[in-house]
Amino acid sequence: MSTEIKVPQLGESVSEATIAKWFKKVGDSVAVDEPLVELETDKVTVEVPSPVAGALEEIIAQQGDDVEVGALLATLAEGAAGAAVSKAPAKAEARKEALKAAAPAPAKEAPKPAAAAAATSSIAADHPLAPSVRRLVDEHNLDPKTIPATGKNGRLTKGDVLQYVASGGEGMTAPTVPDRRLRRRIADRLKEAQNTAAMLTTFNEVDMSAVMNARKQYQDAFVKKNGIKLGFMSFFAKASVTALKELPAVNGSIEGTEMVYKNYYDIGVAVGTPTGLVVPVVRDCDLKGLAEIEADISGYGRKARDGKLTVAEMSGGTFTISNGGIYGSMLSTPILNTPQSAILGIHNITQRAMVMHDGSIQARPMMYLALSYDHRIVDGREAVTFLVRVKQCLEDPARMLYDV
């Protein structure tokens, strides 16, 4: 009995995906719930598991193909039929090897002078490459068979590869990266934001002494009670909520011809992944404490790195925080995460000489803040006031506790 494997529902407004890779090949045995194929959508990568135990009978959609929801991906042979399918490739390979062994060996000819270099390279290809050599070959996108080998028994050495690269050897090509669906979608959304929004950025700076002292003072107790470290992002999320409540336009969006103001606070936290930037959403930040927010962010970070984020986890945010500071950024102008009306960019903390209220000059841990906003819904006064309010909350976190 055969079971059809089809493209599952991928979430609201997502109707198409790209085959990123197959985990199994035809004839491989498969267990229930074992991943068969990875699909890449506009927002996330999704693994499609096997609904039954058996063997992969036929692959319909190949790696790189675009497929719609409901499209047939493959067929699985269940039970005894699956066992027969899984043995077939092995039997075919055994027959192939038997025929090869029975065939008479062709007479050897002396290599022609013109083919001497090729012969040396073919000898090198028969030997496994050392890790350092393989790394160089991969970095420069080279075919090891085209590189003259001088090592013992015709082995390719690191020096051979370096000399070949230095001489600009033939066969060298520039490495390429596939234009993956997620990267394309990220590019489209960023360009859409630039084309449609009247985007503007305003800046401020914040003294991070109070937050850093709070983390230092309460970190051990916080970890002991909650099992997670107290980070910076939860402070920024709570400070943003305080400011958003007072300036609802910054928490709004333009949808069609209407301006929509939200009375809930779902904060998107931009996370870098190997395939691009994704923005999972921490729900109801106004109702959560620092520990709950930190736990959500930590969990999303792990999922993002493993490619396990779902569409639902990245949908419906009202405001976004992007932390370029983890990469060493001092200042940036973040692009809106449409249809949201604003995004807060936070950066690295550096010791800078600051003139204090009493006229003294002190080294303080300072951070630049950047708020990019859609001027169609947020005016300059609101944007500046928002940043000032965030600054006040971070420089005196007790304000958030007492709502002042």
GIDA-V684363 format. One record per pair of residues at least 24 apart in sequence whose ideal C-beta (glycine too) atoms are under 8 Angstrom apart, sorted by the first residue. I is the first residue (numbers start at 1). GAP is how many residues later the second one is. Records with the same first field share a line. If there is no record, write none. Layout:
I = GAP + GAP
//
This chain:
1 = 76 + 77 + 78 + 80
2 = 55 + 73 + 74 + 75 + 76 + 79
3 = 48 + 49 + 51 + 72 + 73 + 75
4 = 68 + 70 + 71 + 72
5 = 31 + 32 + 43 + 45 + 46 + 67 + 68 + 69 + 70 + 71
6 = 64 + 65 + 66 + 67
7 = 32 + 41 + 60 + 61 + 62 + 63 + 64 + 66
8 = 38 + 40 + 61
9 = 60
10 = 29 + 31 + 36 + 59 + 301
11 = 30 + 32 + 299 + 300 + 301 + 304
12 = 299 + 303
14 = 27 + 28 + 29 + 55 + 297
15 = 53 + 54
16 = 25 + 50 + 51 + 52 + 53
17 = 24 + 29 + 49 + 50 + 52 + 164
18 = 46 + 47 + 48 + 49 + 162 + 163
19 = 42 + 43 + 44 + 45 + 46 + 48 + 54
20 = 25 + 43 + 160
21 = 42
22 = 37 + 41
24 = 32
25 = 31 + 34
26 = 30 + 31 + 32 + 33 + 59 + 63
27 = 28 + 29 + 58 + 59 + 60 + 61 + 62 + 63
28 = 27 + 28 + 58
29 = 24 + 25 + 26 + 53 + 54 + 57
30 = 24 + 25 + 26 + 46 + 52
36 = 37 + 38
37 = 36 + 37
38 = 269
39 = 28
40 = 140 + 141 + 142 + 235
41 = 140 + 141 + 270
42 = 139 + 140 + 143
43 = 139 + 142 + 235 + 266 + 268 + 271 + 272
44 = 138 + 234 + 263 + 265 + 266 + 267 + 270
45 = 137 + 230 + 262
46 = 264
48 = 25
50 = 26
51 = 25
52 = 24 + 26
53 = 25 + 26 + 29
54 = 24 + 25 + 27 + 28 + 31
55 = 26 + 27 + 28 + 29 + 30 + 31
56 = 29
57 = 25 + 28
64 = 114
117 = 31
120 = 28 + 29 + 34
121 = 24 + 25 + 26 + 27 + 28
123 = 26 + 30 + 31
124 = 25 + 27 + 30 + 31 + 32
126 = 28
127 = 26 + 27 + 28 + 29
129 = 27
130 = 27 + 28
132 = 26
133 = 24 + 25 + 27 + 28
136 = 25 + 26 + 29
137 = 24
139 = 36
140 = 25 + 32 + 35
141 = 31 + 32 + 33 + 34
142 = 27 + 29 + 30
143 = 28
146 = 24 + 25
180 = 95
182 = 93 + 94 + 96
183 = 92 + 93
186 = 90 + 91
189 = 148 + 149
190 = 145
192 = 146
193 = 142 + 143 + 144 + 145
194 = 141
196 = 142
197 = 139 + 141 + 177 + 178 + 179
198 = 176 + 177 + 178
199 = 136 + 137 + 173 + 174 + 175 + 176
200 = 172 + 173 + 175 + 180 + 183
201 = 132 + 133 + 169 + 170 + 171 + 172
202 = 168 + 169 + 171 + 178 + 181 + 182 + 185
203 = 128 + 165 + 166 + 167 + 168 + 184
204 = 164 + 165 + 180 + 183 + 184 + 186 + 187
205 = 161 + 162 + 163 + 164 + 186
206 = 160 + 161 + 163 + 184 + 185 + 188 + 189
207 = 147 + 157 + 158 + 159 + 188
208 = 24 + 141 + 157 + 158 + 159 + 186
209 = 155 + 156 + 186
210 = 184 + 185 + 186 + 187
211 = 24 + 183 + 186
212 = 137 + 153
214 = 183
222 = 68 + 69
225 = 66
226 = 65 + 68 + 69
228 = 63 + 66 + 67 + 70
229 = 65
230 = 60 + 61 + 64
231 = 63 + 66
232 = 91 + 114
233 = 36 + 60 + 61 + 64 + 88 + 90
234 = 56 + 57 + 59 + 60 + 63
235 = 55 + 159 + 162
236 = 85 + 108 + 110 + 154 + 158
237 = 30 + 32 + 45 + 48 + 56 + 84
238 = 47 + 52 + 55 + 155 + 162
239 = 150 + 151 + 154 + 155 + 161
240 = 25 + 27 + 45 + 79 + 81 + 104 + 150
241 = 24 + 26 + 44 + 45
242 = 147 + 148 + 151 + 157 + 158 + 161
243 = 142 + 143 + 144 + 146 + 147 + 150
244 = 74 + 75 + 142
245 = 41
246 = 139 + 143
247 = 135 + 138 + 139 + 142
249 = 92 + 128 + 129 + 130 + 133
250 = 69 + 91 + 92 + 121 + 123 + 128 + 132 + 133 + 136
251 = 67 + 68 + 90 + 91
252 = 89 + 125 + 126
253 = 65 + 86 + 87 + 88 + 124
254 = 85 + 87 + 120 + 122 + 123
255 = 84
259 = 118
262 = 56
264 = 54
265 = 53 + 54
266 = 50 + 51 + 52 + 53
267 = 50 + 51 + 52 + 53 + 54
268 = 46 + 49 + 51 + 52 + 53 + 69 + 72
269 = 28 + 31 + 51 + 52 + 54
270 = 50 + 51 + 52 + 53 + 67
271 = 29 + 30 + 33
272 = 32 + 55
273 = 31 + 32 + 34
274 = 31
275 = 32
278 = 26 + 31 + 36
279 = 35 + 38 + 41 + 58
280 = 24 + 29 + 33 + 34
281 = 32 + 33 + 34 + 35 + 36
319 = 24 + 25
320 = 24
321 = 25
322 = 24
324 = 24
325 = 24 + 42
330 = 38
331 = 37 + 39
332 = 38
333 = 37 + 39
334 = 36 + 38
335 = 37
336 = 36 + 37 + 38
341 = 32 + 33 + 36 + 37
342 = 29 + 30 + 31 + 32 + 36 + 41 + 44
343 = 28 + 29 + 30
344 = 25 + 26 + 27 + 46
345 = 24 + 25 + 26 + 27
346 = 24
//
